[in-house]
C-alpha cells in the first residue's frame, strides 16, 4: 500500500509539475530562449524521475515536451516543433528524462535491496541479542515473538514439546508417545485473533510434515493460504478461523536442537502485508535456528538445575524433628534461573541430649551439583559431630579440619586433571545449641552472620560477638558466644542471600530483616512468610535460607537435681531419690528400670570419676537420666567375659535404655540415658 501511494504521487507529480512550470514561464517566454526554458523543464523532469519510478519519469518527459511546445515554442498553437533547434531540444529532453528515469529506478531498486538487507541483518542481530539472553525456554520463545512482530511477520506462535519444558530428552519422549506440545508464546499486531493462547494445546502432538518438509528440518512456505490446503495439518489452530481473520501467508519452521525436534514456530502475514517469499524463508530459518539453540540450552540447563535441586532437597531435612526445646519454621528458596544452578545452602535442627537442640545454618560457595554434594557432606559431618555432643566451638573446629581435607582432595584432583574435583571450596556455618533447662544458648560461627533475636516484648536485636573465618582457612581459633534469651524469644538464623544482594548492601538487608521480624505475626510460619515477602528480590543471585526458632523453657517441676557425695554408700540414697521423684511424676512403670540405671551410673561416677557427682532427672517427652562428674575420662563399652566381675555396667545401661551417650563440658563429663518402659 505504501508503494502504491508513492507511485501514485510520483505520477501526479509527473503530470502536474511540468504544467505548472510552463505556466510560470509563459509571461517570460520572450526573454528566455526555448533552450533555456527546456533546461528548466529538464530539471523538473529529472527531479520527478529521481523518485525512482520509470513510468513517472517517462510521463514527466512527455508532459514537459507537450507543455513546452504548447506554451513556449508555439504558444497556444498546434503541437508541432517548428525548427531543428527545437526538435533537438525536445529530443535531448526526452532522452535525458529516459536515462535519468532508468538510472533512478535502478538506484531506487538497489537502495531498497540495501535497506532490505540492512533490515534483515538488523533483525537477525536483534534476535541474536534478545534470544540468547535467558536460560528459560518460555522467555526465549517470547523474545522471538517480540523481535519478529511486526518487523518480519504480523503474527508469530511458538509451540514446544512438554519434555523440553521439563528438561527431558525429546527422543525419550517420542519413544514413549509423550511428544505433546504446549503453546508458550504468541504475539501479533492485533490482540484479537483466532490463534490458541499461551498455555493451550496440552495433549496436542507435534505435527508430522511430509518427508521432504518439517520432519527433515526444513521450513514450509505457503505464500497463498487460499490456494493450498497442505499447510493445514502443520498447525494446531483452526484453519477456517485464521483465513476469516485475514491471514494469507505463513512459514512454519521446526525448532531442532542437536538433531532433536523441540517444537515449531509459525510466522503469519495478513492480507495487508506482502506474502512471504523465498527470501523470507531464509530469514525464518535463521530466526528459528537461533531460537532452537537457545531453547535447547535452556532445556539442558533445566535438566541440570532440576537434578541439582532434587539432590539438594533430598539432602535438606525432609521434615523437622519433634522436640520441646524450640518451635521451628524454615524456608529455603533456590537462586533464580539466571545463576548457574542451585547453591549449597542448608539448615538443620538436631535434637541433643538433655532436651537440648542444635540449630544449624550453612552456606557452600558456588552453585550446581558440586556445591550440593559438598553441602551434603558437610551436613552429614555436622550431624555426626553433633551426636558426639561436642561444644559448638569444638564442632566448628572439627568441621574446619574436614573442609581443609576436602580442599586438599580437590587440589589433588586438579593436579591429576580431574575437572570434577577441581575448584576452590569455601563454606560458612553457624552452629547454635539451646538448652531449655539452663535457658541459655551457645553459638559458634565460621564466617556466618550471627542470629537476630526477637524478644517477647517485640524488641529485635542483632547478636554481636566473635565470628570466625570461613571454613577451610585454618590457623585461627573459633570461639563460642553464650547468651540467655528470654523464654519465648525467636532466634532468626539465615544465609547471606537473604540480607545481601546486588541491589542491597548488608546493612540495609539486616535492617530490613529486623523490621520484618518486628511485624506482628500469628505464628512462626506467618513470620517466615513476612520475612520472605519483605526481603526476597526478583533477581536473586544466591540461595536463601531462613530458620526461625521460638525458645521454650522446662519449668522446675519437670527437672530434679541432686548432688551425690563421692561415697559408695550413697548409691542407695541416689536410687531412693530417683524412685521418689518418679512417684511424684506418676511414672511408676519406669521406676524399676530407672533405679537400675541410676545405680550403675552413680556407682561408675563414684568409682571411676571425680567429685562432685550430680544426678539429674528430666521429665520431657522422654524420661532422661543424667549423671555428671568432674572427670574428663570418657567411658567406653566393653564386653565382660564369663567370669569377670566388672565390665557389665555400660552394657546394662545400653540394654535398658532407648538412647544413651556421653557429652563433655569444659570441666568433666555427663553420661545420660533414656530408660525404656516410659509411661507418657
Beta strands, then each sheet from edge to edge (+ up, - down):
strand 1: 155-161
strand 2: 180-188
strand 3: 204-205
strand 4: 220-222
strand 5: 247-257
strand 6: 260-270
strand 7: 326-333
strand 8: 346-351
strand 9: 357-364
strand 10: 427-435
strand 11: 440-446
strand 12: 452-454
strand 13: 460-462
strand 14: 480-483
strand 15: 490-494
strand 16: 544-551
strand 17: 559-564
strand 18: 613-619
strand 19: 623-629
strand 20: 657-664
strand 21: 669-675
sheet 1: 3+ 2- 1+ 6- 5+ 4-
sheet 2: 7+ 16- 15+ 12- 13+
sheet 3: 8+ 9- 10+ 11- 14+
sheet 4: 17+ 18- 19+ 21- 20+
end
